[in-house]
Amino acid sequence: MVNTGFMRWINPDATADVICLCCFQTIASAQSVDELLASEDEHTCNPAADFMIPQPDPLEGLYG
């Protein structure tokens, strides 16, 4: 999925958080911009992941 963007939040302890504006997850907390950019590049957004319910395999046990 294509990311819609990120928000950076500066914390009182001089670190910064990166928040995905699509799934609203905090994807990194770091002290350097390079770390934040790397986290943004590596993030795979799946906004529906929290709502997906695992389903049982309907064929489980059918063939022994």
Secondary structure by P-SEA (a helix, b strand, c coil): ccccbbbbbbccccbbbbbbccccccccccccaaaaaaaaaacccccccccbbbbccccccccc
